[in-house]
Amino acid sequence: MAHHPQSPGGSPGNQDPAGSTQMFRAFVDEGGPRRAAAAQPSGGNRTALIVGVVLALAAVAAVLWVVLG
């Protein structure tokens, strides 16, 4: 692979003093395996979503009934 002059493993004078690059990489690497679990919501989350949508539709229907009635 080609060496990039701004990569964290570069010359000693060109390192990230705050370590934000390393922290970001650790965050991305740490979050990798959890993405598969987060992609499939659990039953409780799905039920809460359905209840929320039903309540929102009921609220819209009530407002329309008051306005048009």
PDB file of N, CA, C, O and CB in Angstrom:
ATOM      1  N   MET A   1       0.824  -1.177   0.000  1.00  0.00           N
ATOM      2  CA  MET A   1       0.000   0.000   0.000  1.00  0.00           C
ATOM      3  C   MET A   1       0.869   1.241   0.000  1.00  0.00           C
ATOM      4  O   MET A   1       1.976   1.237   0.539  1.00  0.00           O
ATOM      5  CB  MET A   1      -0.938  -0.002   1.192  1.00  0.00           C
ATOM      6  N   ALA A   2       0.370   2.286  -0.598  1.00  0.00           N
ATOM      7  CA  ALA A   2       1.107   3.536  -0.636  1.00  0.00           C
ATOM      8  C   ALA A   2       1.031   4.231   0.712  1.00  0.00           C
ATOM      9  O   ALA A   2       0.026   4.144   1.417  1.00  0.00           O
ATOM     10  CB  ALA A   2       0.568   4.448  -1.740  1.00  0.00           C
ATOM     11  N   HIS A   3       2.107   4.922   1.060  1.00  0.00           N
ATOM     12  CA  HIS A   3       2.140   5.646   2.329  1.00  0.00           C
ATOM     13  C   HIS A   3       1.539   7.032   2.127  1.00  0.00           C
ATOM     14  O   HIS A   3       1.932   7.757   1.213  1.00  0.00           O
ATOM     15  CB  HIS A   3       3.594   5.750   2.878  1.00  0.00           C
ATOM     16  N   HIS A   4       0.601   7.391   2.968  1.00  0.00           N
ATOM     17  CA  HIS A   4      -0.015   8.714   2.914  1.00  0.00           C
ATOM     18  C   HIS A   4       0.700   9.602   3.924  1.00  0.00           C
ATOM     19  O   HIS A   4       0.828   9.217   5.086  1.00  0.00           O
ATOM     20  CB  HIS A   4      -1.557   8.645   3.208  1.00  0.00           C
ATOM     21  N   PRO A   5       1.171  10.784   3.514  1.00  0.00           N
ATOM     22  CA  PRO A   5       1.950  11.612   4.439  1.00  0.00           C
ATOM     23  C   PRO A   5       1.168  12.105   5.657  1.00  0.00           C
ATOM     24  O   PRO A   5       1.784  12.456   6.664  1.00  0.00           O
ATOM     25  CB  PRO A   5       2.493  12.790   3.706  1.00  0.00           C
ATOM     26  N   GLN A   6      -0.144  12.143   5.604  1.00  0.00           N
ATOM     27  CA  GLN A   6      -0.928  12.621   6.735  1.00  0.00           C
ATOM     28  C   GLN A   6      -1.506  11.490   7.578  1.00  0.00           C
ATOM     29  O   GLN A   6      -2.314  11.740   8.472  1.00  0.00           O
ATOM     30  CB  GLN A   6      -2.041  13.498   6.243  1.00  0.00           C
ATOM     31  N   SER A   7      -1.108  10.267   7.310  1.00  0.00           N
ATOM     32  CA  SER A   7      -1.622   9.147   8.091  1.00  0.00           C
ATOM     33  C   SER A   7      -1.048   9.190   9.504  1.00  0.00           C
ATOM     34  O   SER A   7       0.048   9.713   9.708  1.00  0.00           O
ATOM     35  CB  SER A   7      -1.282   7.805   7.408  1.00  0.00           C
ATOM     36  N   PRO A   8      -1.783   8.639  10.495  1.00  0.00           N
ATOM     37  CA  PRO A   8      -1.322   8.693  11.883  1.00  0.00           C
ATOM     38  C   PRO A   8       0.018   8.015  12.117  1.00  0.00           C
ATOM     39  O   PRO A   8       0.714   8.355  13.073  1.00  0.00           O
ATOM     40  CB  PRO A   8      -2.340   8.070  12.770  1.00  0.00           C
ATOM     41  N   GLY A   9       0.391   7.082  11.284  1.00  0.00           N
ATOM     42  CA  GLY A   9       1.657   6.384  11.466  1.00  0.00           C
ATOM     43  C   GLY A   9       2.805   7.060  10.759  1.00  0.00           C
ATOM     44  O   GLY A   9       3.853   6.445  10.563  1.00  0.00           O
ATOM     45  N   GLY A  10       2.638   8.303  10.373  1.00  0.00           N
ATOM     46  CA  GLY A  10       3.643   9.033   9.602  1.00  0.00           C
ATOM     47  C   GLY A  10       4.815   9.462  10.446  1.00  0.00           C
ATOM     48  O   GLY A  10       5.165   8.812  11.431  1.00  0.00           O
ATOM     49  N   SER A  11       5.418  10.565  10.049  1.00  0.00           N
ATOM     50  CA  SER A  11       6.590  11.070  10.748  1.00  0.00           C
ATOM     51  C   SER A  11       6.220  11.557  12.144  1.00  0.00           C
ATOM     52  O   SER A  11       5.064  11.911  12.378  1.00  0.00           O
ATOM     53  CB  SER A  11       7.242  12.197   9.949  1.00  0.00           C
ATOM     54  N   PRO A  12       7.179  11.585  13.087  1.00  0.00           N
ATOM     55  CA  PRO A  12       6.862  11.986  14.466  1.00  0.00           C
ATOM     56  C   PRO A  12       6.298  13.402  14.573  1.00  0.00           C
ATOM     57  O   PRO A  12       5.511  13.669  15.481  1.00  0.00           O
ATOM     58  CB  PRO A  12       8.100  11.881  15.321  1.00  0.00           C
ATOM     59  N   GLY A  13       6.671  14.313  13.683  1.00  0.00           N
ATOM     60  CA  GLY A  13       6.178  15.676  13.739  1.00  0.00           C
ATOM     61  C   GLY A  13       4.792  15.838  13.164  1.00  0.00           C
ATOM     62  O   GLY A  13       4.221  16.926  13.240  1.00  0.00           O
ATOM     63  N   ASN A  14       4.234  14.785  12.589  1.00  0.00           N
ATOM     64  CA  ASN A  14       2.958  14.889  11.892  1.00  0.00           C
ATOM     65  C   ASN A  14       1.875  14.062  12.585  1.00  0.00           C
ATOM     66  O   ASN A  14       0.948  13.596  11.922  1.00  0.00           O
ATOM     67  CB  ASN A  14       3.112  14.441  10.441  1.00  0.00           C
ATOM     68  N   GLN A  15       1.971  13.870  13.893  1.00  0.00           N
ATOM     69  CA  GLN A  15       0.985  13.067  14.603  1.00  0.00           C
ATOM     70  C   GLN A  15      -0.146  13.950  15.100  1.00  0.00           C
ATOM     71  O   GLN A  15       0.026  15.153  15.295  1.00  0.00           O
ATOM     72  CB  GLN A  15       1.635  12.317  15.775  1.00  0.00           C
ATOM     73  N   ASP A  16      -1.285  13.347  15.298  1.00  0.00           N
ATOM     74  CA  ASP A  16      -2.453  14.055  15.802  1.00  0.00           C
ATOM     75  C   ASP A  16      -2.284  14.253  17.303  1.00  0.00           C
ATOM     76  O   ASP A  16      -2.359  13.277  18.049  1.00  0.00           O
ATOM     77  CB  ASP A  16      -3.769  13.278  15.481  1.00  0.00           C
ATOM     78  N   PRO A  17      -2.058  15.493  17.780  1.00  0.00           N
ATOM     79  CA  PRO A  17      -1.781  15.689  19.209  1.00  0.00           C
ATOM     80  C   PRO A  17      -2.967  15.351  20.104  1.00  0.00           C
ATOM     81  O   PRO A  17      -2.778  14.933  21.247  1.00  0.00           O
ATOM     82  CB  PRO A  17      -1.366  17.114  19.455  1.00  0.00           C
ATOM     83  N   ALA A  18      -4.180  15.527  19.602  1.00  0.00           N
ATOM     84  CA  ALA A  18      -5.354  15.238  20.429  1.00  0.00           C
ATOM     85  C   ALA A  18      -5.734  13.769  20.373  1.00  0.00           C
ATOM     86  O   ALA A  18      -6.494  13.296  21.219  1.00  0.00           O
ATOM     87  CB  ALA A  18      -6.532  16.090  19.988  1.00  0.00           C
ATOM     88  N   GLY A  19      -5.230  13.052  19.410  1.00  0.00           N
ATOM     89  CA  GLY A  19      -5.564  11.647  19.276  1.00  0.00           C
ATOM     90  C   GLY A  19      -6.952  11.419  18.734  1.00  0.00           C
ATOM     91  O   GLY A  19      -7.500  10.328  18.891  1.00  0.00           O
ATOM     92  N   SER A  20      -7.543  12.424  18.097  1.00  0.00           N
ATOM     93  CA  SER A  20      -8.922  12.286  17.639  1.00  0.00           C
ATOM     94  C   SER A  20      -9.057  11.247  16.529  1.00  0.00           C
ATOM     95  O   SER A  20     -10.076  10.563  16.432  1.00  0.00           O
ATOM     96  CB  SER A  20      -9.444  13.626  17.156  1.00  0.00           C
ATOM     97  N   THR A  21      -8.042  11.134  15.706  1.00  0.00           N
ATOM     98  CA  THR A  21      -8.104  10.137  14.637  1.00  0.00           C
ATOM     99  C   THR A  21      -8.138   8.731  15.221  1.00  0.00           C
ATOM    100  O   THR A  21      -8.920   7.886  14.788  1.00  0.00           O
ATOM    101  CB  THR A  21      -6.906  10.288  13.683  1.00  0.00           C
ATOM    102  N   GLN A  22      -7.285   8.492  16.206  1.00  0.00           N
ATOM    103  CA  GLN A  22      -7.255   7.173  16.827  1.00  0.00           C
ATOM    104  C   GLN A  22      -8.556   6.911  17.572  1.00  0.00           C
ATOM    105  O   GLN A  22      -9.069   5.792  17.554  1.00  0.00           O
ATOM    106  CB  GLN A  22      -6.056   7.050  17.783  1.00  0.00           C
ATOM    107  N   MET A  23      -9.093   7.936  18.226  1.00  0.00           N
ATOM    108  CA  MET A  23     -10.345   7.761  18.955  1.00  0.00           C
ATOM    109  C   MET A  23     -11.485   7.470  17.984  1.00  0.00           C
ATOM    110  O   MET A  23     -12.342   6.631  18.262  1.00  0.00           O
ATOM    111  CB  MET A  23     -10.663   9.012  19.797  1.00  0.00           C
ATOM    112  N   PHE A  24     -11.496   8.165  16.841  1.00  0.00           N
ATOM    113  CA  PHE A  24     -12.540   7.923  15.852  1.00  0.00           C
ATOM    114  C   PHE A  24     -12.449   6.497  15.315  1.00  0.00           C
ATOM    115  O   PHE A  24     -13.461   5.807  15.190  1.00  0.00           O
ATOM    116  CB  PHE A  24     -12.435   8.936  14.699  1.00  0.00           C
ATOM    117  N   ARG A  25     -11.245   6.068  15.003  1.00  0.00           N
ATOM    118  CA  ARG A  25     -11.077   4.703  14.495  1.00  0.00           C
ATOM    119  C   ARG A  25     -11.519   3.673  15.534  1.00  0.00           C
ATOM    120  O   ARG A  25     -12.138   2.667  15.187  1.00  0.00           O
ATOM    121  CB  ARG A  25      -9.611   4.456  14.097  1.00  0.00           C
ATOM    122  N   ALA A  26     -11.204   3.921  16.805  1.00  0.00           N
ATOM    123  CA  ALA A  26     -11.629   2.998  17.857  1.00  0.00           C
ATOM    124  C   ALA A  26     -13.150   2.981  17.961  1.00  0.00           C
ATOM    125  O   ALA A  26     -13.748   1.928  18.176  1.00  0.00           O
ATOM    126  CB  ALA A  26     -11.002   3.391  19.213  1.00  0.00           C
ATOM    127  N   PHE A  27     -13.775   4.149  17.807  1.00  0.00           N
ATOM    128  CA  PHE A  27     -15.230   4.225  17.856  1.00  0.00           C
ATOM    129  C   PHE A  27     -15.855   3.462  16.696  1.00  0.00           C
ATOM    130  O   PHE A  27     -16.823   2.726  16.890  1.00  0.00           O
ATOM    131  CB  PHE A  27     -15.689   5.683  17.837  1.00  0.00           C
ATOM    132  N   VAL A  28     -15.317   3.628  15.504  1.00  0.00           N
ATOM    133  CA  VAL A  28     -15.855   2.937  14.330  1.00  0.00           C
ATOM    134  C   VAL A  28     -15.651   1.435  14.465  1.00  0.00           C
ATOM    135  O   VAL A  28     -16.558   0.652  14.181  1.00  0.00           O
ATOM    136  CB  VAL A  28     -15.189   3.454  13.038  1.00  0.00           C
ATOM    137  N   ASP A  29     -14.463   1.035  14.896  1.00  0.00           N
ATOM    138  CA  ASP A  29     -14.191  -0.397  15.058  1.00  0.00           C
ATOM    139  C   ASP A  29     -15.069  -1.003  16.150  1.00  0.00           C
ATOM    140  O   ASP A  29     -15.527  -2.138  16.021  1.00  0.00           O
ATOM    141  CB  ASP A  29     -12.708  -0.627  15.388  1.00  0.00           C
ATOM    142  N   GLU A  30     -15.302  -0.257  17.216  1.00  0.00           N
ATOM    143  CA  GLU A  30     -16.126  -0.743  18.318  1.00  0.00           C
ATOM    144  C   GLU A  30     -17.584  -0.868  17.899  1.00  0.00           C
ATOM    145  O   GLU A  30     -18.277  -1.783  18.344  1.00  0.00           O
ATOM    146  CB  GLU A  30     -16.005   0.185  19.523  1.00  0.00           C
ATOM    147  N   GLY A  31     -18.057   0.034  17.052  1.00  0.00           N
ATOM    148  CA  GLY A  31     -19.453   0.023  16.643  1.00  0.00           C
ATOM    149  C   GLY A  31     -19.758  -0.971  15.543  1.00  0.00           C
ATOM    150  O   GLY A  31     -20.931  -1.203  15.250  1.00  0.00           O
ATOM    151  N   GLY A  32     -18.765  -1.563  14.927  1.00  0.00           N
ATOM    152  CA  GLY A  32     -18.985  -2.462  13.810  1.00  0.00           C
ATOM    153  C   GLY A  32     -19.871  -3.652  14.107  1.00  0.00           C
ATOM    154  O   GLY A  32     -20.871  -3.840  13.415  1.00  0.00           O
ATOM    155  N   PRO A  33     -19.550  -4.472  15.111  1.00  0.00           N
ATOM    156  CA  PRO A  33     -20.358  -5.660  15.363  1.00  0.00           C
ATOM    157  C   PRO A  33     -21.772  -5.342  15.836  1.00  0.00           C
ATOM    158  O   PRO A  33     -22.676  -6.156  15.649  1.00  0.00           O
ATOM    159  CB  PRO A  33     -19.678  -6.524  16.378  1.00  0.00           C
ATOM    160  N   ARG A  34     -21.982  -4.176  16.445  1.00  0.00           N
ATOM    161  CA  ARG A  34     -23.306  -3.851  16.961  1.00  0.00           C
ATOM    162  C   ARG A  34     -24.269  -3.418  15.870  1.00  0.00           C
ATOM    163  O   ARG A  34     -25.478  -3.400  16.101  1.00  0.00           O
ATOM    164  CB  ARG A  34     -23.200  -2.769  17.994  1.00  0.00           C
ATOM    165  N   ARG A  35     -23.779  -3.073  14.700  1.00  0.00           N
ATOM    166  CA  ARG A  35     -24.666  -2.629  13.626  1.00  0.00           C
ATOM    167  C   ARG A  35     -25.643  -3.728  13.216  1.00  0.00           C
ATOM    168  O   ARG A  35     -26.805  -3.440  12.931  1.00  0.00           O
ATOM    169  CB  ARG A  35     -23.848  -2.183  12.418  1.00  0.00           C
ATOM    170  N   ALA A  36     -25.202  -4.953  13.182  1.00  0.00           N
ATOM    171  CA  ALA A  36     -26.083  -6.051  12.780  1.00  0.00           C
ATOM    172  C   ALA A  36     -27.219  -6.215  13.784  1.00  0.00           C
ATOM    173  O   ALA A  36     -28.358  -6.477  13.396  1.00  0.00           O
ATOM    174  CB  ALA A  36     -25.287  -7.368  12.653  1.00  0.00           C
ATOM    175  N   ALA A  37     -26.920  -6.064  15.053  1.00  0.00           N
ATOM    176  CA  ALA A  37     -27.957  -6.192  16.077  1.00  0.00           C
ATOM    177  C   ALA A  37     -28.898  -4.994  16.041  1.00  0.00           C
ATOM    178  O   ALA A  37     -30.093  -5.145  16.295  1.00  0.00           O
ATOM    179  CB  ALA A  37     -27.326  -6.330  17.472  1.00  0.00           C
ATOM    180  N   ALA A  38     -28.387  -3.820  15.734  1.00  0.00           N
ATOM    181  CA  ALA A  38     -29.221  -2.623  15.702  1.00  0.00           C
ATOM    182  C   ALA A  38     -30.115  -2.595  14.461  1.00  0.00           C
ATOM    183  O   ALA A  38     -31.142  -1.915  14.461  1.00  0.00           O
ATOM    184  CB  ALA A  38     -28.347  -1.372  15.744  1.00  0.00           C
ATOM    185  N   ALA A  39     -29.747  -3.311  13.417  1.00  0.00           N
ATOM    186  CA  ALA A  39     -30.535  -3.301  12.187  1.00  0.00           C
ATOM    187  C   ALA A  39     -31.859  -4.034  12.365  1.00  0.00           C
ATOM    188  O   ALA A  39     -32.820  -3.756  11.647  1.00  0.00           O
ATOM    189  CB  ALA A  39     -29.743  -3.929  11.046  1.00  0.00           C
ATOM    190  N   GLN A  40     -31.921  -4.966  13.312  1.00  0.00           N
ATOM    191  CA  GLN A  40     -33.140  -5.712  13.552  1.00  0.00           C
ATOM    192  C   GLN A  40     -33.719  -5.299  14.897  1.00  0.00           C
ATOM    193  O   GLN A  40     -33.245  -5.744  15.942  1.00  0.00           O
ATOM    194  CB  GLN A  40     -32.878  -7.233  13.507  1.00  0.00           C
ATOM    195  N   PRO A  41     -34.753  -4.442  14.874  1.00  0.00           N
ATOM    196  CA  PRO A  41     -35.300  -3.974  16.141  1.00  0.00           C
ATOM    197  C   PRO A  41     -35.969  -5.105  16.914  1.00  0.00           C
ATOM    198  O   PRO A  41     -36.490  -6.054  16.327  1.00  0.00           O
ATOM    199  CB  PRO A  41     -36.295  -2.850  15.899  1.00  0.00           C
ATOM    200  N   SER A  42     -35.948  -4.990  18.224  1.00  0.00           N
ATOM    201  CA  SER A  42     -36.582  -6.007  19.044  1.00  0.00           C
ATOM    202  C   SER A  42     -38.092  -5.828  19.002  1.00  0.00           C
ATOM    203  O   SER A  42     -38.586  -4.811  18.515  1.00  0.00           O
ATOM    204  CB  SER A  42     -36.065  -5.944  20.494  1.00  0.00           C
ATOM    205  N   GLY A  43     -38.815  -6.797  19.503  1.00  0.00           N
ATOM    206  CA  GLY A  43     -40.275  -6.743  19.476  1.00  0.00           C
ATOM    207  C   GLY A  43     -40.835  -5.561  20.241  1.00  0.00           C
ATOM    208  O   GLY A  43     -41.832  -4.974  19.821  1.00  0.00           O
ATOM    209  N   GLY A  44     -40.216  -5.199  21.356  1.00  0.00           N
ATOM    210  CA  GLY A  44     -40.686  -4.078  22.154  1.00  0.00           C
ATOM    211  C   GLY A  44     -40.592  -2.757  21.419  1.00  0.00           C
ATOM    212  O   GLY A  44     -41.491  -1.923  21.517  1.00  0.00           O
ATOM    213  N   ASN A  45     -39.513  -2.563  20.684  1.00  0.00           N
ATOM    214  CA  ASN A  45     -39.357  -1.334  19.916  1.00  0.00           C
ATOM    215  C   ASN A  45     -40.389  -1.259  18.802  1.00  0.00           C
ATOM    216  O   ASN A  45     -40.939  -0.190  18.539  1.00  0.00           O
ATOM    217  CB  ASN A  45     -37.947  -1.240  19.336  1.00  0.00           C
ATOM    218  N   ARG A  46     -40.654  -2.362  18.157  1.00  0.00           N
ATOM    219  CA  ARG A  46     -41.624  -2.377  17.065  1.00  0.00           C
ATOM    220  C   ARG A  46     -43.024  -2.100  17.598  1.00  0.00           C
ATOM    221  O   ARG A  46     -43.796  -1.374  16.971  1.00  0.00           O
ATOM    222  CB  ARG A  46     -41.589  -3.727  16.326  1.00  0.00           C
ATOM    223  N   THR A  47     -43.354  -2.675  18.750  1.00  0.00           N
ATOM    224  CA  THR A  47     -44.670  -2.450  19.347  1.00  0.00           C
ATOM    225  C   THR A  47     -44.840  -0.978  19.728  1.00  0.00           C
ATOM    226  O   THR A  47     -45.896  -0.393  19.491  1.00  0.00           O
ATOM    227  CB  THR A  47     -44.863  -3.350  20.587  1.00  0.00           C
ATOM    228  N   ALA A  48     -43.819  -0.391  20.307  1.00  0.00           N
ATOM    229  CA  ALA A  48     -43.876   1.022  20.673  1.00  0.00           C
ATOM    230  C   ALA A  48     -44.050   1.900  19.439  1.00  0.00           C
ATOM    231  O   ALA A  48     -44.772   2.896  19.484  1.00  0.00           O
ATOM    232  CB  ALA A  48     -42.610   1.429  21.434  1.00  0.00           C
ATOM    233  N   LEU A  49     -43.406   1.544  18.356  1.00  0.00           N
ATOM    234  CA  LEU A  49     -43.533   2.302  17.114  1.00  0.00           C
ATOM    235  C   LEU A  49     -44.955   2.225  16.578  1.00  0.00           C
ATOM    236  O   LEU A  49     -45.521   3.237  16.165  1.00  0.00           O
ATOM    237  CB  LEU A  49     -42.544   1.784  16.064  1.00  0.00           C
ATOM    238  N   ILE A  50     -45.532   1.038  16.582  1.00  0.00           N
ATOM    239  CA  ILE A  50     -46.900   0.862  16.090  1.00  0.00           C
ATOM    240  C   ILE A  50     -47.884   1.645  16.963  1.00  0.00           C
ATOM    241  O   ILE A  50     -48.779   2.309  16.440  1.00  0.00           O
ATOM    242  CB  ILE A  50     -47.281  -0.639  16.064  1.00  0.00           C
ATOM    243  N   VAL A  51     -47.726   1.574  18.273  1.00  0.00           N
ATOM    244  CA  VAL A  51     -48.604   2.316  19.179  1.00  0.00           C
ATOM    245  C   VAL A  51     -48.460   3.814  18.935  1.00  0.00           C
ATOM    246  O   VAL A  51     -49.461   4.530  18.922  1.00  0.00           O
ATOM    247  CB  VAL A  51     -48.284   1.978  20.653  1.00  0.00           C
ATOM    248  N   GLY A  52     -47.255   4.293  18.744  1.00  0.00           N
ATOM    249  CA  GLY A  52     -47.025   5.705  18.470  1.00  0.00           C
ATOM    250  C   GLY A  52     -47.684   6.165  17.183  1.00  0.00           C
ATOM    251  O   GLY A  52     -48.272   7.245  17.131  1.00  0.00           O
ATOM    252  N   VAL A  53     -47.588   5.349  16.146  1.00  0.00           N
ATOM    253  CA  VAL A  53     -48.214   5.701  14.862  1.00  0.00           C
ATOM    254  C   VAL A  53     -49.731   5.729  14.998  1.00  0.00           C
ATOM    255  O   VAL A  53     -50.385   6.630  14.472  1.00  0.00           O
ATOM    256  CB  VAL A  53     -47.797   4.701  13.757  1.00  0.00           C
ATOM    257  N   VAL A  54     -50.294   4.752  15.697  1.00  0.00           N
ATOM    258  CA  VAL A  54     -51.748   4.710  15.893  1.00  0.00           C
ATOM    259  C   VAL A  54     -52.208   5.941  16.677  1.00  0.00           C
ATOM    260  O   VAL A  54     -53.221   6.550  16.334  1.00  0.00           O
ATOM    261  CB  VAL A  54     -52.165   3.409  16.634  1.00  0.00           C
ATOM    262  N   LEU A  55     -51.475   6.306  17.723  1.00  0.00           N
ATOM    263  CA  LEU A  55     -51.841   7.485  18.509  1.00  0.00           C
ATOM    264  C   LEU A  55     -51.723   8.765  17.688  1.00  0.00           C
ATOM    265  O   LEU A  55     -52.558   9.660  17.818  1.00  0.00           O
ATOM    266  CB  LEU A  55     -50.962   7.585  19.752  1.00  0.00           C
ATOM    267  N   ALA A  56     -50.713   8.860  16.857  1.00  0.00           N
ATOM    268  CA  ALA A  56     -50.552  10.039  15.996  1.00  0.00           C
ATOM    269  C   ALA A  56     -51.706  10.137  15.004  1.00  0.00           C
ATOM    270  O   ALA A  56     -52.238  11.224  14.779  1.00  0.00           O
ATOM    271  CB  ALA A  56     -49.205   9.983  15.242  1.00  0.00           C
ATOM    272  N   LEU A  57     -52.095   9.018  14.413  1.00  0.00           N
ATOM    273  CA  LEU A  57     -53.223   9.025  13.477  1.00  0.00           C
ATOM    274  C   LEU A  57     -54.522   9.390  14.188  1.00  0.00           C
ATOM    275  O   LEU A  57     -55.353  10.106  13.629  1.00  0.00           O
ATOM    276  CB  LEU A  57     -53.362   7.656  12.795  1.00  0.00           C
ATOM    277  N   ALA A  58     -54.703   8.906  15.410  1.00  0.00           N
ATOM    278  CA  ALA A  58     -55.896   9.241  16.175  1.00  0.00           C
ATOM    279  C   ALA A  58     -55.924  10.732  16.495  1.00  0.00           C
ATOM    280  O   ALA A  58     -56.988  11.349  16.448  1.00  0.00           O
ATOM    281  CB  ALA A  58     -55.956   8.415  17.469  1.00  0.00           C
ATOM    282  N   ALA A  59     -54.792  11.312  16.814  1.00  0.00           N
ATOM    283  CA  ALA A  59     -54.726  12.745  17.105  1.00  0.00           C
ATOM    284  C   ALA A  59     -55.056  13.561  15.863  1.00  0.00           C
ATOM    285  O   ALA A  59     -55.789  14.546  15.952  1.00  0.00           O
ATOM    286  CB  ALA A  59     -53.335  13.126  17.636  1.00  0.00           C
ATOM    287  N   VAL A  60     -54.535  13.174  14.720  1.00  0.00           N
ATOM    288  CA  VAL A  60     -54.835  13.881  13.467  1.00  0.00           C
ATOM    289  C   VAL A  60     -56.314  13.756  13.139  1.00  0.00           C
ATOM    290  O   VAL A  60     -56.941  14.732  12.726  1.00  0.00           O
ATOM    291  CB  VAL A  60     -53.978  13.328  12.302  1.00  0.00           C
ATOM    292  N   ALA A  61     -56.876  12.573  13.316  1.00  0.00           N
ATOM    293  CA  ALA A  61     -58.297  12.366  13.039  1.00  0.00           C
ATOM    294  C   ALA A  61     -59.146  13.219  13.973  1.00  0.00           C
ATOM    295  O   ALA A  61     -60.154  13.779  13.541  1.00  0.00           O
ATOM    296  CB  ALA A  61     -58.670  10.877  13.186  1.00  0.00           C
ATOM    297  N   ALA A  62     -58.761  13.332  15.250  1.00  0.00           N
ATOM    298  CA  ALA A  62     -59.520  14.143  16.203  1.00  0.00           C
ATOM    299  C   ALA A  62     -59.468  15.617  15.822  1.00  0.00           C
ATOM    300  O   ALA A  62     -60.482  16.310  15.901  1.00  0.00           O
ATOM    301  CB  ALA A  62     -58.981  13.947  17.627  1.00  0.00           C
ATOM    302  N   VAL A  63     -58.318  16.098  15.416  1.00  0.00           N
ATOM    303  CA  VAL A  63     -58.199  17.507  15.001  1.00  0.00           C
ATOM    304  C   VAL A  63     -59.054  17.761  13.760  1.00  0.00           C
ATOM    305  O   VAL A  63     -59.753  18.772  13.688  1.00  0.00           O
ATOM    306  CB  VAL A  63     -56.711  17.878  14.717  1.00  0.00           C
ATOM    307  N   LEU A  64     -59.005  16.867  12.797  1.00  0.00           N
ATOM    308  CA  LEU A  64     -59.830  17.036  11.592  1.00  0.00           C
ATOM    309  C   LEU A  64     -61.323  17.004  11.936  1.00  0.00           C
ATOM    310  O   LEU A  64     -62.105  17.756  11.355  1.00  0.00           O
ATOM    311  CB  LEU A  64     -59.502  15.934  10.560  1.00  0.00           C
ATOM    312  N   TRP A  65     -61.719  16.152  12.864  1.00  0.00           N
ATOM    313  CA  TRP A  65     -63.114  16.057  13.251  1.00  0.00           C
ATOM    314  C   TRP A  65     -63.587  17.359  13.894  1.00  0.00           C
ATOM    315  O   TRP A  65     -64.699  17.819  13.635  1.00  0.00           O
ATOM    316  CB  TRP A  65     -63.322  14.883  14.206  1.00  0.00           C
ATOM    317  N   VAL A  66     -62.735  17.946  14.735  1.00  0.00           N
ATOM    318  CA  VAL A  66     -63.094  19.212  15.393  1.00  0.00           C
ATOM    319  C   VAL A  66     -63.141  20.346  14.363  1.00  0.00           C
ATOM    320  O   VAL A  66     -64.052  21.173  14.399  1.00  0.00           O
ATOM    321  CB  VAL A  66     -62.079  19.551  16.526  1.00  0.00           C
ATOM    322  N   VAL A  67     -62.191  20.390  13.469  1.00  0.00           N
ATOM    323  CA  VAL A  67     -62.127  21.469  12.482  1.00  0.00           C
ATOM    324  C   VAL A  67     -63.257  21.358  11.476  1.00  0.00           C
ATOM    325  O   VAL A  67     -63.859  22.372  11.123  1.00  0.00           O
ATOM    326  CB  VAL A  67     -60.783  21.454  11.759  1.00  0.00           C
ATOM    327  N   LEU A  68     -63.557  20.186  11.014  1.00  0.00           N
ATOM    328  CA  LEU A  68     -64.575  20.009   9.967  1.00  0.00           C
ATOM    329  C   LEU A  68     -65.972  19.805  10.536  1.00  0.00           C
ATOM    330  O   LEU A  68     -66.954  19.907   9.800  1.00  0.00           O
ATOM    331  CB  LEU A  68     -64.214  18.828   9.088  1.00  0.00           C
ATOM    332  N   GLY A  69     -66.081  19.522  11.820  1.00  0.00           N
ATOM    333  CA  GLY A  69     -67.371  19.199  12.406  1.00  0.00           C
ATOM    334  C   GLY A  69     -68.148  20.376  12.903  1.00  0.00           C
ATOM    335  O   GLY A  69     -69.254  20.213  13.418  1.00  0.00           O
TER     336      GLY A  69
END
